[in-house]
Amino acid sequence: MSFQSFALAQPILKVLTEQGYDQATPVQQQSIPVILAGKDVLAGAQTGTGKTAAFTLPLLQQMLNAPKVVHKSQVRVLVLTPTRELAQQVYDNVCKYSQYLNTHSAVFYGGVSIKPQYESAQQGLDILVATPGRLIDHLHQKTIDLSALEVLVLDEADRMLDMGFVVDIKRIIAKLPEKRQTLLFSATYSDAIKQLAEQLLNNPTLIEVAASNATAESVEQLAYLVDRHRKRELLSHLIGRHNWRQVLIFVRTKHGADRLAKQLGKDGLKSVSIHGDKSQGARTKALADFKQGAVRVLVATDIAARGLDINDLPYVVNYDLPQVAEDYVHRIGRTGRAGNTGVALSLITPDETSALQEIERLIQQVITPEVIAGYEHDPSYVTPEEGEARNIAAKKSPRRGADKAKLRQKGLAKK
């Protein structure tokens, strides 16, 4: 379906034409008419399907249909996102789609100076994109007034629940007028999301483009079985042998991200890490360098990588399997976006096979781990940590103490 089919004004259609957007994606086809009609929406669609445009375009049209003067500190549309990166991404798209409109938008998130945000709020905002924590700061300091809000958008709502933002969301909701339009978008469509929708939405239209927790058909999913101490070695081998040029790697911890990026760098693969302890400036630079090809590998934790929008990203690697199976869907959703194909590779240790099975049950697909020649499992190998643990256990062993007592009796052991 062409964007020309919707009741969108010429300034909006002009941007879409200039950006080369002609045909609406399925989530856009279903969402735009419903939002234009002023109805609440509960939309479940996997990442990379055009969700941002699905709510931004009709909301901009609504503002054209009912222009208003925004008073000091007031906001007409609030978009809540779980991370700084996603907030910036959504804001950039809002600016792009509204470049020929007389609207004022801003993005508020932590990790940067709050003073410019105060100045933006003073002018009044047609659209505010914000993370919950920084918005709470503004509400406490009374620099933002949400009493006249017309539309609330919860983007990546499932991740906000996972990150523990429920309390902050409820605090924000308490500041909003009861009569408003609410749009809830989620990468996965879980029972928890349905419960949140029951509390926030008024007779919503249900939109589900992909099956719950489905993974994109455009992503080839692979798994290799390898001992933990050889994961990094195998990863370097795969990247080098196949000449992979842009690889996003997921690890569980911040320390693990830094360590792996350093190790890959020593292997001759220019790498950088991104996680919550990095400053916003460092995170922005790391992402920019990765997008531009200045670095070959980006090693990230789940929170930092949420919302990363990287055009034509070909490879995603699960160096560590996620602790929550649903995060697997989010991770591999970074590739195979907007009609492109991608590869999602998981490195599985023998003790991670049960976690892989949980993922398979969730996505209702079988991912059979393969073994690369030369990287077969070695059951006799003992890691330094395991060796130390065995030594400690042996020293505490009653049998060892008894044997030592017998040696003392024979005068062969020190007292």
Phi, psi and chi 1 to 4 in degrees:
 res  aa     phi    psi   chi1   chi2   chi3   chi4
   1 MET       -  132.0  179.8 -178.0  -67.9      -
   2 SER   -79.8  149.6  169.0      -      -      -
   3 PHE   -63.3  -22.4  -76.5  108.5      -      -
   4 GLN   -63.8  -18.3  -59.0  -73.6  -19.7      -
   5 SER   -76.1  -18.3  -55.6      -      -      -
   6 PHE   -92.0  160.8  -56.0  113.5      -      -
   7 ALA   -83.0   61.4      -      -      -      -
   8 LEU  -101.8  141.0  -61.1  176.5      -      -
   9 ALA   -70.4  160.3      -      -      -      -
  10 GLN   -59.1  -41.0 -168.3   57.4   40.4      -
  11 PRO   -59.9  -33.0  -25.1   35.8      -      -
  12 ILE   -74.6  -44.3  -62.1  174.9      -      -
  13 LEU   -63.4  -32.1  -67.7  174.2      -      -
  14 LYS   -61.9  -44.1 -179.4 -180.0  178.9 -178.5
  15 VAL   -62.3  -45.3  173.2      -      -      -
  16 LEU   -60.9  -40.7  -64.2  174.4      -      -
  17 THR   -64.6  -44.2  -59.8      -      -      -
  18 GLU   -64.4  -32.1  -69.3  176.1  -11.5      -
  19 GLN   -83.9   -4.0  -64.9  -65.4  -36.5      -
  20 GLY    81.6   18.0      -      -      -      -
  21 TYR   -93.0  121.8  -59.7  146.3      -      -
  22 ASP  -120.5  -54.0  179.4   38.0      -      -
  23 GLN   -96.3  131.8  -61.7  -62.6  -45.9      -
  24 ALA   -74.4  145.3      -      -      -      -
  25 THR   -76.1  166.1   65.6      -      -      -
  26 PRO   -55.0  -42.9  -30.7   37.4      -      -
  27 VAL   -67.8  -32.5   69.9      -      -      -
  28 GLN   -71.2  -40.6  -68.3  163.1   -0.6      -
  29 GLN   -59.7  -39.4  -67.4  177.2   26.1      -
  30 GLN   -83.1  -32.9  -64.4 -174.9   48.9      -
  31 SER   -83.3  -42.2  -60.7      -      -      -
  32 ILE   -57.4  -49.1  -69.3  175.4      -      -
  33 PRO   -63.8  -37.3  -20.8   33.4      -      -
  34 VAL   -67.2  -43.8  175.6      -      -      -
  35 ILE   -66.9  -40.3  -63.8  173.1      -      -
  36 LEU   -59.9  -30.0  -76.2  172.4      -      -
  37 ALA   -79.5   -2.3      -      -      -      -
  38 GLY    82.9   14.4      -      -      -      -
  39 LYS   -89.2  154.2  -62.5  179.2 -179.7  178.9
  40 ASP   -72.9  151.4  -74.8    6.2      -      -
  41 VAL  -134.4  136.8  165.3      -      -      -
  42 LEU  -119.2  106.6  171.8   57.1      -      -
  43 ALA  -117.5  126.0      -      -      -      -
  44 GLY  -111.9  114.0      -      -      -      -
  45 ALA  -148.5  138.1      -      -      -      -
  46 GLN   -66.6  159.4   57.9 -161.9   35.3      -
  47 THR   -64.2  153.2   56.1      -      -      -
  48 GLY    82.7   13.3      -      -      -      -
  49 THR  -102.0    2.8   54.4      -      -      -
  50 GLY    90.8   32.3      -      -      -      -
  51 LYS   -65.4  -36.9  -73.8 -176.5  -67.2 -179.6
  52 THR   -61.2  -46.9  -57.8      -      -      -
  53 ALA   -66.4  -29.9      -      -      -      -
  54 ALA   -61.0  -32.6      -      -      -      -
  55 PHE  -103.4  -27.9   62.5   76.7      -      -
  56 THR   -69.0  -45.9  -58.9      -      -      -
  57 LEU   -60.3  -50.3  -62.0  179.2      -      -
  58 PRO   -67.6  -30.7   21.6  -32.7      -      -
  59 LEU   -69.4  -37.4  -67.8  179.9      -      -
  60 LEU   -64.2  -39.7  -70.1  173.4      -      -
  61 GLN   -64.2  -39.4 -176.6   60.4   49.8      -
  62 GLN   -60.1  -38.5  -75.7 -179.0  -22.5      -
  63 MET   -66.7  -34.8  -69.0 -178.8 -178.9      -
  64 LEU   -69.0  -36.6  -73.8  173.9      -      -
  65 ASN   -70.3  -32.0  -66.0  -17.7      -      -
  66 ALA  -134.0   71.9      -      -      -      -
  67 PRO   -63.9  140.7   22.5  -32.2      -      -
  68 LYS  -140.1  152.9  -70.0 -176.3 -179.6  178.4
  69 VAL   -85.2  123.0  175.8      -      -      -
  70 VAL   -89.8  119.8 -174.9      -      -      -
  71 HIS   -80.6  169.6  -61.9  -69.8      -      -
  72 LYS   -49.1  126.9  176.8 -179.0  175.9 -179.0
  73 SER    71.7   -4.0  -58.5      -      -      -
  74 GLN   -84.3  158.3  -72.3 -170.5  -24.8      -
  75 VAL  -134.2  135.0  178.9      -      -      -
  76 ARG   -89.5  -44.3  -67.6 -172.9   68.7  179.5
  77 VAL  -127.8  129.7  173.0      -      -      -
  78 LEU  -116.5  126.2  170.6   63.2      -      -
  79 VAL  -112.8  115.8 -177.6      -      -      -
  80 LEU   -97.7  133.1  -75.4  179.2      -      -
  81 THR  -131.3  155.8   70.3      -      -      -
  82 PRO   -78.3  -27.6   26.0  -33.8      -      -
  83 THR  -129.5  162.0   67.0      -      -      -
  84 ARG   -62.4  -44.0  -68.0  176.2  -96.7 -179.6
  85 GLU   -61.2  -43.5  -77.3   75.1   19.9      -
  86 LEU   -67.9  -39.0 -178.0   56.5      -      -
  87 ALA   -59.2  -45.5      -      -      -      -
  88 GLN   -64.9  -40.1 -174.4   65.1   52.0      -
  89 GLN   -62.2  -46.1  173.2 -168.6  -40.2      -
  90 VAL   -63.9  -43.5  171.5      -      -      -
  91 TYR   -60.7  -42.9  171.6   70.4      -      -
  92 ASP   -60.4  -38.6  -70.1  -16.7      -      -
  93 ASN   -69.4  -40.0  -82.1  -72.8      -      -
  94 VAL   -58.2  -45.2  168.3      -      -      -
  95 CYS   -63.4  -39.5  -68.1      -      -      -
  96 LYS   -64.9  -47.8  177.0  172.9   63.9  177.6
  97 TYR   -71.4  -22.6  -63.0  134.8      -      -
  98 SER  -105.3   14.7   62.6      -      -      -
  99 GLN   -62.7  -23.7   61.9 -178.8  -74.0      -
 100 TYR  -103.5   14.7  -62.1  120.9      -      -
 101 LEU  -114.8  155.2  -56.3  176.9      -      -
 102 ASN   -92.0   67.0 -173.5   26.1      -      -
 103 THR  -121.2  155.5   55.3      -      -      -
 104 HIS  -119.1  121.1 -176.6 -145.8      -      -
 105 SER  -127.3  162.2  -55.2      -      -      -
 106 ALA  -153.8  163.1      -      -      -      -
 107 VAL  -127.8  130.6   58.4      -      -      -
 108 PHE  -119.5  122.6  -68.9  177.2      -      -
 109 TYR  -153.0  164.9   51.0   72.1      -      -
 110 GLY   -79.8  175.4      -      -      -      -
 111 GLY    86.7   -3.9      -      -      -      -
 112 VAL  -133.2  167.3  -63.9      -      -      -
 113 SER   -59.0  137.8  172.5      -      -      -
 114 ILE   -86.9  -15.5 -158.7  169.6      -      -
 115 LYS   -59.9  -47.6 -174.0  176.3  178.9 -179.1
 116 PRO   -60.9  -29.3  -23.5   34.9      -      -
 117 GLN   -68.3  -38.6  -62.0  174.3    4.7      -
 118 TYR   -57.0  -45.8  -70.2  152.7      -      -
 119 GLU   -64.3  -39.5  -64.5  171.2   -5.9      -
 120 SER   -64.7  -41.8  -65.5      -      -      -
 121 ALA   -63.9  -34.2      -      -      -      -
 122 GLN   -59.4  -30.5  -74.0  -67.3  -53.8      -
 123 GLN   -78.9  -14.1  -56.6  174.8   47.0      -
 124 GLY    83.5  145.4      -      -      -      -
 125 LEU  -130.2  132.3  -64.7  166.6      -      -
 126 ASP   -73.1  -44.9  -68.5  -66.0      -      -
 127 ILE  -133.5  128.0  -60.5  177.6      -      -
 128 LEU  -118.8  124.2  170.8   60.9      -      -
 129 VAL  -104.9  127.8 -175.8      -      -      -
 130 ALA  -150.5  155.1      -      -      -      -
 131 THR   -89.6  150.9   53.7      -      -      -
 132 PRO   -58.2  -44.7  -26.7   36.0      -      -
 133 GLY   -60.7  -47.8      -      -      -      -
 134 ARG   -69.0  -34.7  179.5   48.9   64.6   95.8
 135 LEU   -64.8  -39.5 -177.3   59.5      -      -
 136 ILE   -58.8  -40.5  -68.6  -70.3      -      -
 137 ASP   -57.2  -45.7  -67.5  -20.2      -      -
 138 HIS   -66.3  -38.8  -79.6  -83.0      -      -
 139 LEU   -65.5  -39.8  -69.0  173.5      -      -
 140 HIS   -63.1  -37.5  -76.8  165.1      -      -
 141 GLN   -89.6    1.7  -61.6 -178.0   44.7      -
 142 LYS    57.9   36.1  -61.5 -176.6  178.0  179.4
 143 THR   -94.3   -7.5   51.8      -      -      -
 144 ILE  -129.2  137.3  -80.9  -67.9      -      -
 145 ASP  -118.3  114.7  178.1    7.2      -      -
 146 LEU  -103.6   11.3  -59.4  178.1      -      -
 147 SER   -67.9  -22.3   62.2      -      -      -
 148 ALA  -108.9   18.1      -      -      -      -
 149 LEU   -60.7  138.3 -168.1   82.8      -      -
 150 GLU  -100.7  -36.7  -61.1  167.7   24.5      -
 151 VAL  -138.6  133.9 -176.4      -      -      -
 152 LEU  -113.7  130.4  168.7   66.3      -      -
 153 VAL  -118.8  124.8 -178.3      -      -      -
 154 LEU  -104.9  108.2  -64.8  178.3      -      -
 155 ASP  -100.7  139.5 -166.7   17.8      -      -
 156 GLU    52.8   50.2  -58.7  -76.5   12.1      -
 157 ALA   -62.0  -33.6      -      -      -      -
 158 ASP   -62.5  -38.8   49.8  -15.6      -      -
 159 ARG   -69.0  -35.0  175.3   54.0   57.1  178.1
 160 MET   -63.2  -37.4  -79.0 -165.3  -88.5      -
 161 LEU   -66.9  -44.1  -64.9 -176.1      -      -
 162 ASP   -60.8  -33.9  -67.9  -17.3      -      -
 163 MET   -88.6    3.9  -67.2  172.6   64.0      -
 164 GLY    80.6   28.8      -      -      -      -
 165 PHE   -90.3   10.3  -75.4  132.3      -      -
 166 VAL   -58.2  -45.9  173.5      -      -      -
 167 VAL   -63.0  -44.8  174.0      -      -      -
 168 ASP   -62.3  -40.4  -75.5  -13.9      -      -
 169 ILE   -61.9  -42.4  -69.2  174.0      -      -
 170 LYS   -65.2  -37.1  -70.8 -177.7  177.2  179.2
 171 ARG   -62.8  -40.7  -71.6  177.0 -178.8  171.5
 172 ILE   -68.6  -43.6  -66.8  166.9      -      -
 173 ILE   -57.5  -36.7  -64.1  -63.0      -      -
 174 ALA   -63.2  -20.0      -      -      -      -
 175 LYS   -92.4   -3.0  -58.9  -69.9 -176.1  180.0
 176 LEU   -97.9  152.7  -52.4 -177.9      -      -
 177 PRO   -68.1  145.2   23.5  -32.6      -      -
 178 GLU   -64.9  -34.7  -71.7 -170.7   14.4      -
 179 LYS   -87.6  102.9 -173.4  177.7 -179.5 -178.8
 180 ARG  -159.8  167.9   65.5  174.5 -172.8  -85.5
 181 GLN   -98.6  133.9 -175.4  177.9   14.5      -
 182 THR  -125.1  130.3  -55.5      -      -      -
 183 LEU  -121.8  124.2  -45.5  175.2      -      -
 184 LEU  -117.4  116.3 -167.0  155.3      -      -
 185 PHE  -114.4  139.7  -76.4   78.4      -      -
 186 SER  -145.9  140.6  174.4      -      -      -
 187 ALA   -70.7  -34.9      -      -      -      -
 188 THR  -121.7  160.3   55.6      -      -      -
 189 TYR  -123.0   81.9 -165.4   33.0      -      -
 190 SER   -98.4  173.7   64.2      -      -      -
 191 ASP   -64.4  -35.8  -68.5  -22.0      -      -
 192 ALA   -63.2  -37.2      -      -      -      -
 193 ILE   -66.3  -41.1  -71.0  -62.8      -      -
 194 LYS   -62.3  -39.0  -66.6  176.4 -177.3  177.1
 195 GLN   -65.2  -41.8  -68.0  173.2    5.3      -
 196 LEU   -63.8  -39.5  179.7   64.0      -      -
 197 ALA   -61.9  -39.3      -      -      -      -
 198 GLU   -61.0  -32.2  -70.5  177.1   -0.2      -
 199 GLN   -80.4  -32.1  -60.2  172.7   29.3      -
 200 LEU  -105.6  -27.3  -58.5 -177.6      -      -
 201 LEU  -101.8  151.1  -54.4 -179.7      -      -
 202 ASN  -111.0  105.2  178.5   28.7      -      -
 203 ASN    46.6   59.2 -167.8   26.0      -      -
 204 PRO   -73.2  153.8   30.3  -36.9      -      -
 205 THR   -83.9  128.5  -62.7      -      -      -
 206 LEU   -91.0  124.4 -177.7   63.1      -      -
 207 ILE  -126.2  119.2  -64.4  172.1      -      -
 208 GLU  -134.0  102.7 -170.2  170.2    9.4      -
 209 VAL   -76.2  -43.2  173.8      -      -      -
 210 ALA  -116.4  158.5      -      -      -      -
 211 ALA   -61.1  151.2      -      -      -      -
 212 SER   -54.3  127.9  177.6      -      -      -
 213 ASN    61.3   23.8  -63.9  -40.9      -      -
 214 ALA   -78.0  153.1      -      -      -      -
 215 THR  -106.2  153.0   53.2      -      -      -
 216 ALA   -65.9  137.8      -      -      -      -
 217 GLU   -67.4  -19.3  -67.3 -178.8    0.3      -
 218 SER   -79.1   -3.1   57.5      -      -      -
 219 VAL  -104.9  121.8  178.8      -      -      -
 220 GLU   -83.2  122.5 -178.7 -177.1    7.1      -
 221 GLN  -104.5  121.8  -60.9  175.5   67.3      -
 222 LEU  -124.8  159.0  -55.7  172.7      -      -
 223 ALA  -145.7  138.5      -      -      -      -
 224 TYR  -121.6  133.5  -68.7  131.1      -      -
 225 LEU   -88.3  127.3 -168.8   64.9      -      -
 226 VAL  -155.2  147.8   60.7      -      -      -
 227 ASP   -66.6  147.8  -71.5  -27.1      -      -
 228 ARG   -57.1  -40.7 -174.7  171.1  -59.9  -79.9
 229 HIS   -72.0   -7.4   69.3  -76.6      -      -
 230 ARG  -115.0    8.5  -59.2 -163.6   71.2 -172.6
 231 LYS   -59.3  -50.6  -90.0 -168.8  176.9 -175.1
 232 ARG   -63.6  -39.3 -168.8  -88.7  -52.8  156.0
 233 GLU   -61.8  -44.9 -179.4 -174.0  -16.4      -
 234 LEU   -65.9  -41.0  174.3   58.1      -      -
 235 LEU   -60.8  -46.5  178.8   59.3      -      -
 236 SER   -61.1  -39.7  -67.8      -      -      -
 237 HIS   -61.1  -45.3  167.0   73.9      -      -
 238 LEU   -66.5  -44.6  -68.5  169.9      -      -
 239 ILE   -63.1  -44.1  -65.3  174.2      -      -
 240 GLY   -72.1  -44.2      -      -      -      -
 241 ARG   -63.9  -41.2  179.0 -177.6  177.6 -176.4
 242 HIS   -95.0    1.3  -60.4  -69.4      -      -
 243 ASN    56.4   45.0 -163.3   27.4      -      -
 244 TRP   -68.9  130.1  -66.4  -10.3      -      -
 245 ARG  -105.2  -16.8  -75.8  -68.8  162.3 -172.4
 246 GLN  -145.6  104.8 -163.1  175.5   36.4      -
 247 VAL  -127.5  123.3 -172.3      -      -      -
 248 LEU  -100.8  121.8  173.3   60.4      -      -
 249 ILE  -115.0  131.1  -58.6  174.3      -      -
 250 PHE  -102.1  132.3  -75.0   97.3      -      -
 251 VAL  -128.0  168.2  -64.1      -      -      -
 252 ARG   -83.5  -35.4  -76.4 -172.6 -179.9  178.9
 253 THR  -119.7  158.9   67.3      -      -      -
 254 LYS   -64.7  -44.7  -57.7  168.3 -172.0  174.9
 255 HIS   -62.0  -40.5  175.4   68.0      -      -
 256 GLY   -63.1  -35.4      -      -      -      -
 257 ALA   -65.1  -46.7      -      -      -      -
 258 ASP   -63.7  -43.7  -71.0  -24.8      -      -
 259 ARG   -64.9  -45.1 -176.8  176.3   63.9 -117.2
 260 LEU   -66.3  -41.9 -178.6   57.7      -      -
 261 ALA   -59.9  -39.6      -      -      -      -
 262 LYS   -66.7  -43.0 -174.2  175.8 -179.1  179.7
 263 GLN   -65.4  -42.9  -69.4  172.3  -25.0      -
 264 LEU   -64.8  -34.8  -68.0  173.7      -      -
 265 GLY   -60.9  -40.0      -      -      -      -
 266 LYS   -67.1  -24.4  -69.8 -179.2  178.6  179.0
 267 ASP   -81.9    1.8  -68.8  -18.4      -      -
 268 GLY    91.3   10.7      -      -      -      -
 269 LEU  -105.7  109.9  -56.6  171.6      -      -
 270 LYS   -64.1  118.1 -164.4  165.5 -175.5 -180.0
 271 SER  -135.0  157.5  -52.6      -      -      -
 272 VAL  -145.9  149.5   65.7      -      -      -
 273 SER  -107.6  156.5   61.2      -      -      -
 274 ILE  -143.1  125.3 -179.9  171.8      -      -
 275 HIS  -159.0  178.1   53.2   69.3      -      -
 276 GLY   -65.2  -22.0      -      -      -      -
 277 ASP   -82.5  -11.3  -77.7   -7.8      -      -
 278 LYS   -75.9  146.1  -62.3  -89.0 -170.6  178.3
 279 SER   -66.8  160.2   68.5      -      -      -
 280 GLN   -61.9  -36.7 -175.4   58.7   39.0      -
 281 GLY   -62.7  -41.5      -      -      -      -
 282 ALA   -68.0  -38.5      -      -      -      -
 283 ARG   -66.8  -42.3  -70.0  163.7   69.4  167.4
 284 THR   -63.1  -43.6  -59.0      -      -      -
 285 LYS   -66.3  -41.8 -175.7  178.2 -174.0  -54.4
 286 ALA   -60.4  -44.4      -      -      -      -
 287 LEU   -66.6  -41.8 -179.4   56.7      -      -
 288 ALA   -63.1  -43.0      -      -      -      -
 289 ASP   -63.3  -38.2  -72.5  -14.7      -      -
 290 PHE   -67.4  -45.3 -177.6   62.2      -      -
 291 LYS   -62.0  -37.9  -74.7 -177.2  174.2 -178.4
 292 GLN   -83.7   -6.0  -65.0  166.0    7.8      -
 293 GLY    86.3    8.5      -      -      -      -
 294 ALA   -69.7  -28.4      -      -      -      -
 295 VAL  -123.8  150.0  -63.8      -      -      -
 296 ARG   -91.2  -31.2 -167.6  168.9  177.4  177.7
 297 VAL  -128.7  133.3  176.6      -      -      -
 298 LEU  -115.9  118.1  179.3   64.4      -      -
 299 VAL  -102.2  125.0 -173.6      -      -      -
 300 ALA  -138.7  152.5      -      -      -      -
 301 THR   -88.7  166.2   55.4      -      -      -
 302 ASP   -59.7  -46.6  -75.8  -56.6      -      -
 303 ILE   -63.2  -43.6  -68.7  176.8      -      -
 304 ALA   -67.3  -32.7      -      -      -      -
 305 ALA   -86.1  -11.2      -      -      -      -
 306 ARG   -62.3  125.2 -175.1   65.5  170.0 -171.8
 307 GLY    88.8   -0.6      -      -      -      -
 308 LEU   -61.7  127.9  -66.1 -175.7      -      -
 309 ASP  -114.7   99.9 -173.0   15.1      -      -
 310 ILE  -120.5  114.1  -56.6  167.0      -      -
 311 ASN   -62.7  133.6  -67.5  -28.1      -      -
 312 ASP    58.5   31.0  -57.9  -31.5      -      -
 313 LEU   -63.3  118.1  176.2   66.1      -      -
 314 PRO   -87.8  -28.1   27.1  -29.5      -      -
 315 TYR  -134.4  132.7  -56.4  103.6      -      -
 316 VAL  -124.1  132.5  167.9      -      -      -
 317 VAL  -121.8  127.2  175.2      -      -      -
 318 ASN   -90.2   91.2  -68.6  -60.8      -      -
 319 TYR   -67.5  -42.5 -171.2   82.4      -      -
 320 ASP  -114.9  134.5  -60.4  -41.0      -      -
 321 LEU   -66.5  146.7  -77.2 -175.6      -      -
 322 PRO   -67.1  152.5   26.3  -35.0      -      -
 323 GLN   -71.6  -29.0  -67.6  178.5  -45.6      -
 324 VAL  -111.9  125.5  179.9      -      -      -
 325 ALA   -57.3  -36.3      -      -      -      -
 326 GLU   -60.0  -28.0  -75.6   81.7   -3.0      -
 327 ASP   -66.2  -22.0  -75.6  -18.0      -      -
 328 TYR   -60.5  -40.9  176.7   84.8      -      -
 329 VAL   -63.2  -43.3  178.9      -      -      -
 330 HIS   -63.4  -43.5  -60.7  -49.0      -      -
 331 ARG   -61.4  -54.7  -73.6 -179.8  174.6 -170.7
 332 ILE   -74.3  -11.6   73.7  169.7      -      -
 333 GLY   -70.5   -6.2      -      -      -      -
 334 ARG   -71.9  -22.2  -60.0  -59.9  100.7 -157.2
 335 THR  -113.9  169.1 -173.7      -      -      -
 336 GLY    65.8   34.8      -      -      -      -
 337 ARG   -94.6  152.6  -61.9  164.4   70.4   99.2
 338 ALA    49.7   45.2      -      -      -      -
 339 GLY    86.9   -4.5      -      -      -      -
 340 ASN   -85.4  162.6  -63.5  -51.8      -      -
 341 THR  -101.1  161.2   59.5      -      -      -
 342 GLY  -158.8  169.8      -      -      -      -
 343 VAL  -123.7  130.8  173.4      -      -      -
 344 ALA  -116.0  118.6      -      -      -      -
 345 LEU  -116.5  133.0  169.1   65.1      -      -
 346 SER  -117.0  131.7  -61.6      -      -      -
 347 LEU   -97.0  115.7  -59.5 -179.4      -      -
 348 ILE  -111.4  127.6  -48.5  -64.2      -      -
 349 THR   -90.5  161.1   60.3      -      -      -
 350 PRO   -54.9  -32.0  -30.5   37.5      -      -
 351 ASP   -84.1    1.5   61.3  -17.6      -      -
 352 GLU  -104.5    4.2  -71.0  179.0  -46.4      -
 353 THR   -64.3  -33.5   52.9      -      -      -
 354 SER   -67.7  -36.7   59.2      -      -      -
 355 ALA   -66.0  -37.2      -      -      -      -
 356 LEU   -64.3  -38.6  178.8   61.8      -      -
 357 GLN   -63.9  -35.7  -70.6  169.6   -5.0      -
 358 GLU   -62.6  -41.8  -72.5 -174.5   22.5      -
 359 ILE   -64.0  -42.4  -69.4  170.3      -      -
 360 GLU   -61.7  -39.9  -69.9  175.3  -32.0      -
 361 ARG   -65.5  -38.1  -76.2 -167.3  -69.1  -90.6
 362 LEU   -65.8  -48.7  177.2   74.1      -      -
 363 ILE   -90.1   -4.2   65.3  175.2      -      -
 364 GLN    56.6   44.1  -61.5 -178.3   -5.6      -
 365 GLN  -139.9  153.0  -65.6 -176.9   47.0      -
 366 VAL  -101.6  128.3  175.0      -      -      -
 367 ILE  -117.9  100.3  -52.8  170.8      -      -
 368 THR   -84.2  116.9  -56.4      -      -      -
 369 PRO   -65.7  136.4  -19.7   32.9      -      -
 370 GLU  -104.8  165.1  -57.8  174.9   19.0      -
 371 VAL  -119.8  127.6  176.5      -      -      -
 372 ILE   -84.8  131.9  -60.8  -67.4      -      -
 373 ALA   -54.9  130.6      -      -      -      -
 374 GLY    96.2   -9.8      -      -      -      -
 375 TYR  -123.8   32.1  -66.9   89.6      -      -
 376 GLU   -68.0  156.5  -64.2   85.1   -5.8      -
 377 HIS   -65.6  132.8  172.8   53.5      -      -
 378 ASP  -113.6   97.4 -179.3    5.2      -      -
 379 PRO   -66.8  -17.4   24.2  -32.9      -      -
 380 SER   -84.8  -12.6   65.6      -      -      -
 381 TYR   -71.5  136.3  176.8   80.3      -      -
 382 VAL  -120.6  120.9  177.8      -      -      -
 383 THR   -69.0  158.2   66.9      -      -      -
 384 PRO   -55.8  -38.4  -27.7   36.1      -      -
 385 GLU   -65.0  -43.8  -66.1   80.4    2.9      -
 386 GLU   -64.7  -39.7  -69.1  170.7  -22.1      -
 387 GLY   -62.2  -42.9      -      -      -      -
 388 GLU   -63.5  -41.6 -179.0   63.6   22.8      -
 389 ALA   -63.2  -39.0      -      -      -      -
 390 ARG   -66.0  -39.2  -69.4 -178.0 -174.8 -177.7
 391 ASN   -63.2  -42.4  -71.5  -24.4      -      -
 392 ILE   -64.6  -42.4  -66.8  173.0      -      -
 393 ALA   -64.9  -38.5      -      -      -      -
 394 ALA   -65.7  -38.2      -      -      -      -
 395 LYS   -65.2  -29.4  -70.3  176.7 -178.9  177.9
 396 LYS   -90.6   -4.0  -65.7  179.9  179.7  179.3
 397 SER   -67.8  130.2  168.9      -      -      -
 398 PRO   -59.3  -37.1  -22.8   34.0      -      -
 399 ARG   -63.0  -40.6  179.2  178.6  176.8 -179.1
 400 ARG   -62.4  -39.4 -179.9 -179.6  175.3   86.2
 401 GLY   -65.3  -39.5      -      -      -      -
 402 ALA   -65.9  -42.0      -      -      -      -
 403 ASP   -62.8  -37.8  -69.2  -17.1      -      -
 404 LYS   -68.1  -35.4 -162.1  167.0 -174.2  178.8
 405 ALA   -64.0  -39.8      -      -      -      -
 406 LYS   -64.1  -39.2  -69.4  178.6 -179.6  179.3
 407 LEU   -65.0  -37.0  -69.6  173.4      -      -
 408 ARG   -62.3  -40.5  -73.8 -160.6 -171.8   99.5
 409 GLN   -60.4  -32.3  -70.0  174.9   -0.9      -
 410 LYS   -89.5    1.8  -63.8  178.6 -179.5 -179.8
 411 GLY    71.5   22.0      -      -      -      -
 412 LEU  -104.5   -2.4  -60.9  175.1      -      -
 413 ALA  -126.1  152.4      -      -      -      -
 414 LYS   -71.2  143.2  -65.6 -179.9  179.9  179.1
 415 LYS   -81.9      -  -66.1 -177.9  179.3  178.9
